[in-house]
Every structure is written in C-alpha cells, then in structure tokens.
Amino acid sequence: MFKFCPSSTPYYIMMDTASASSPSTGQLAAPANTSSTVTSDRLHANSDYPARNLNFNDPDPDVTFRSVDGQLFHLQRKYLEANTGAFPGREFDTRGETTDLTESADILDLLFQFVYPKRDPDIDNLNFETLLGLAEAAEKYEVFHAMTITRMQLKSFVSAHPMQIISHATRHDYPTLIEELIPHLARRSVVEVAQELPNRYIIPWLRYRSACDAIFEAAMEDALALPIAPPYSGTKSVGYFGRSKKAEICSHCLLLVIRAIRELSALESVEELKKALSAKRTRVMGCLSSACRYVEVVSKTCYDIKSKVDEMPKTCTLPTT
C-alpha cells in the first residue's frame, strides 16, 4: 500500500511495509530499508501534469498563460497592464481560466522578463530564430521595451538574414531599419524583394540595384577591351616584353575572367560578394600565351569591383517630398 507522508514538502509516497505482503507467501514482502521514495516531480514527469515555469510561478497569480509546448506561466496582471499594450488589463476577467498562447516557453520566458520589474534578459548571444521569435512576440503583445531592444539586436543579422528581417521591418513599419537593409538586398531578385518591400521603397531600391549592376557592367566592358595576347611562340621574350605595356590576356583566360564577373554578379549576399572579391587568385590550366597576365587582370578586376561596392551608400534614404 502507498501513502502520502505529510511531514515534508514536496510530498513523498512511501511503501507501507506493514501492510505489503508477498503475493505468494502472505509474509511481509521486504524490510523497511528497501522502501522506494518517489517525489511528486518525478510523478509529474510521467503524467499529463502541466509543467510550471520556474521564473514565473507567482504563488498568488491573477492570470495564467500556457505556452504552445504546455508550460504554465503564473503572473500578476498589474505588471502586464503597466508594461504592455495587448495583454488583458484588470477590466478583462479571465475567470481563473488558463489562456493559451501560440509562442514556445523559451520565447515567453524571455518576453515576460521584459514585463516584470527586473533586469532585462541578456539577448546578445541569442540565435537568429529565437531573436526573431522574441521580436515578433514583442510586437504581437506590445511589450514596448522588448520591441526596442530586439529591433536594435536584429541589426547585427542584416547581412546574414536580410529577407527575414525586411519582412519583420515592413510588417511592423520600421523605416530606418528598412533603409539599412536595402543595400543588403541589392543583389536579390526583383520579384523576391518587390514582394516584401512597401511600394514607396521599390523605386529607391531599384535605383540602388541599378547602380550596383553598373559596377559589373563596367567591369565586363573593361575585360572585353583588353588586348588579346598572342599564342605561345616557343620563346619567353614575348612574356618579358609584354610586361612593359598594357596587360594582355589570352582568349582562354579572358573567358575565365568573363565567367568570374558573371558569377560574382549572381551572388545574392553582399557579404558573400565581398568575401569572394577578396579571395586570392592563382594561375589556371590551359593558358595559351606566355604573355598572358591573367592573375594580374582578374585580381585588378576584383579589386576595382570591391572598391566601388564599398563606396556605395550604407543606407538607402527615401527622397524628401
């Protein structure tokens, strides 16, 4: 037989050795030192008992929320009323019922830390998915302080996740953040960006993209204007004298330069583009002339493109009307 032992908290369930008998002999089953002790927490772990959030488990709550993954948050309504704009105030009676939310426990735990009178949570090292989820929850429930902090923190991810952030920024109307994001969208497809940008930003973004496209067009024109080096003559004199005049390139290596420019222009991430432009270039197989200066030509081409990309504005400001 099991019985509750009321002498401590949490309650323990003890084996009543005085009444437990062997099923075969009717004798007492085991000495007292083999009794098993099971805490209520262990029982709850194997049952449908809802877990309570350890950070928000107010002993006298007047509002209770349940995360999408089943964790309960027992809160004081006065803090929600004072620091948010969308959570129910005192005039809204939940009648003691639990309100289900669509966010996970991890997100709600961070969010409610911005609501209670305590130090803000450290979100500097949050991964992008968690940070964006927190930012969306802050906007949804109008947790004003969290809205500001998460918006500032999202700026550190603009180069890696521009499309997700532009979607967030346009949905919640953050023009300054949108202006900072536009340069990071310069290499994205027109259709992809046009689906996310508000109409008033389409023309400024197209102008910015056009200026970026012009950089690659100029690089292509410069490459096509290079003199073609003569094929191998069996001596090294051609290569020697070739160093004293404008760089020449053989037809095979010219095609490689053209292909490199096209591949660079197709990169959608500005950060990836800059990384590729900074990569070291080496000689290639199949060169047709000792006078060909492929490495010099392709290195200068990449350097010129990178310099012009770096000179482009870091933001795209709307024209004043």
N, C-alpha and C positions, 0 to 999 in steps of 0.2 A: 504494500500500500504506500502511496505517496502522500505527503502532507506538506503544507506551507510552514516554513519556520519564520515567525514574525519578529524574530529578535534582531534582524539586521536588514539593511537596505543595500543593494536590491534583494528581494526575497529569494530564498533558496528553496529548492524542492529536495527533500531528503527521503531516503528509503526508510520506512518504518520497519526496522528489523525485528521488532517484537511481534509483528503480525505477518511477516513474509515467511512462508514455509516452502519447503521443497515440494515441487509438484509430484514427485514420485514417492517420497517417504513421509511427507507431512511434518518433517522436522524443520527446525529453523534453518533457513537457507544459508546464511553466511554470517560471520562475525561482523560487529559494528564497523571495523576498520575497512571493510570493503564497500561501505555505502558510497553511492555516487552523488556528486553535487553538481547541479546544473543551474546556471544563472538564468534570469529571465531574458537577458540579452541573447544568450545562445538559443533559447526557445524561439525568440522573435526572428532570429536569423533564418530559421527553418519554417517560418509560417508567413501568413499574409499580413502580419502586423506592420503598419507603415513606419518607416524609419523617420526619426526626428532629426532635423538639422541641429548640430551641436552649437553652432554660433547663434542661432535664432530659435531658441526654445524657451520663450518667456513663460514663467510659471503662472502668470495671470494675463493671458493674451485676450484681446478682444477681436482679433481677426486671424484666420489661419489660411495659408495658401499651400497648395500641393503642386510640386514640380511635375513635369511630364514623366519623369522617371520615378515618381512615387514618394519623394521626400517631403515631409511636412515642415512648414515654417510658421512658428507661433510668434506673432508680432503685436506691438502696440500701435493702435490706429493713429495715435497723436503724432507719431513720427512720420507716418505716411502722409497724413494731412498737411503737415508743415513743410515737407521737403519734396513732394511730388505733385503733379497736376492731374494724374489719371487714376490713381488708386482711390478706392472709395473713402469718403470722409465720414464724419460722425452721423450725418443725416442719412447715410445708407446703411440699413440694418441687414447684416448677413444672417441673422437669426441663429448664430452659432454654427452655421454650416461651413464646410471647407470649400474654398474657391480654387478651382483647377486652373493652372496657368500652362502655357504652351512651351515655356523655357525649361531647360535642364536645371538640376540642382546646383551644378557648378556655376552657371550663369546667375541664377537668383542669389546664391550666396555672395557673389561679388557685388551684385546690384544693391542688395539691402545694406551692405556695408557703407554705401554712399548715403543711405537714408538715415541711419542711426547716428547719434552724436558720438562718433568715434573717429579715429584716424582713417583716412582713405586707404583702401587696399592698394598694394603695390602691383601695378599692372604693366610695369616696364618690360617684363620678360614674358608676357603672355604670347602664345602663338597667335597667328593671324585669325584663325577660325574662331577662337574663343573671344578675342578682342572685338571682332565684328559682331559676334552674337551678343556681347555685352552692349555694344553701341546701339544695336537695333532694339534691344530690350529697354535701354535708357530712353530712346526716342518714343517707344511704344507707350511706356508708362510715365513719361515726362519726369524722369528723375534728372532734374536740371543740372546739378553738379556733375553727375556722371556723363551727361551729354557733352559737356565742355571738355572734360578730361579725355574721354575716348576719342573725340574728334581730333584733339591735339596729337594723341598717340597714333592714330591712323596715318598721320603724315609720314611716319617712318616706314610705311609699307607702300607708298605710292608707286615706287619703281617696280616692285615685285607683283603687286596686285592692283593695277590701275583700274581695270574694268569693274571689279567688285566694289572698289571704293567710289568710283564715279557713280555707280548705281545707288549707293548709300547717300552720297552727297546730293544727287539730284532729287532723290525721293524725299529728302528732308530739307532741301533748299539751303545749301551752304555754298554760296557763290565764290567765296575766297578759296575754299578747298577745290572747287571745280576749276578755277583759274590755274591753280597749282598743278592740277592733274593733266590739263590739256597737253603740255609738252610731252608727257609720258605716253600720250595716245597718238603721237604724230605718225607712227608707222603702222597703226592699226587700220583695218579695212574700213572703208567709208560706211558700209552698211552696218557693221558691228557698232561703231561709235555713234552713228546717227540714231540708232535705236535707243541709246542711253542718254545722250545729251539733250537738254532743253533746246527748243528752237532758237532761242536768242544766242546760243553758243555755237550753232552749226557753222555760220559764216566765219567767225573768228578762228574756229578750229580748222576749217578748210584752207584758210589763208596761211595758217601756221604749217599745215601739212604741205601745201604747195611750196612754201619756202624751203622746207626740208627736201622735197623732191628735187628742187632746183639744184641742190648741192650734188646729188648723184648724177643729174643730167650734165652738169658742168664737168664732173669727173670723167664721165663717159666721153664727152667731146674732147677733153684733153688727151685721153688714151688713144682715141681714133686719130688724133693729129700727130702722134709720134711717128718719126721716120722708121721705116722697116729696115732692120739690119740685114745685110747680105748673108747668104748661107756660108757655111764653113768653106774656107779656101785652101785648107791644108797648112796654113801658117798662122802664127799668133800675132802677126803685125796688124791685122785688121782690128783686133780687140785692143791693142795698145793705142793705136791712133784714134780709135773710137772714143776713148776716154776724154779726149781734148775737145770734143764737140757735143752737141745736144744728144741726150741719151737716146739710143736706138733700142729697138726691141724686135725680136724675130716674130714671124707670123704666128707660130705656135704659142709663144708666151703671151702675145697680145690677146689671143683668145682666152687665155687663163686670167689675164687682168680684167677683161670684159666680164667674164663669168664671176669673178670675185666681186666686182662692183654690183652686179645684179643680185648676188647672194646677200651682200651687205644691205642693200636697199630693201630686201624682203624681210629682214628681221623686224619683228613687231615690238620688241622691247628695246628702249633706248639704252638701258644698262647693258644688255647683251650686245648691242651695236658698238658701244664704246669699248667693251672688252674685246670684241673681235677686231676692231680697228687698232688696238694696242698690241695685238699678237705679233710675235716675231715672224718675219718672212724669210724663207730659205730658197735656194735654187731648186728647180724642178727638173724632172727627167723629160727628155725629148726636145731640149733646146736645140735650135737649128743653126745658131751662129755664135762664134766666139766674141762677136761684138755686142751681143745681146746683153742688156743690163736690166734684166727682169727684176732682180731683187731691189735694185735702186728705184725702179719705176713703181713697182707695187707698194713699196714702203712709203714713197713720197705721196702716192695716191691716197693711201690710208691716212697718212698724217694730215694732208690737206682736208680730207673729209671730216676727220675728228676735230680739227681746229674750227671749222665752220659750224659744226654741230654744237661745239662748246660755246660758240659766240651767240647762238640763238637765245632769245629771252627765256628765262626760267619760268615765267608765268605768261598767261595769255589774258590780258585785261580787256574787258569789253569796252568798245568805244563809247565815249560820253555822248549823250544826246541833249 
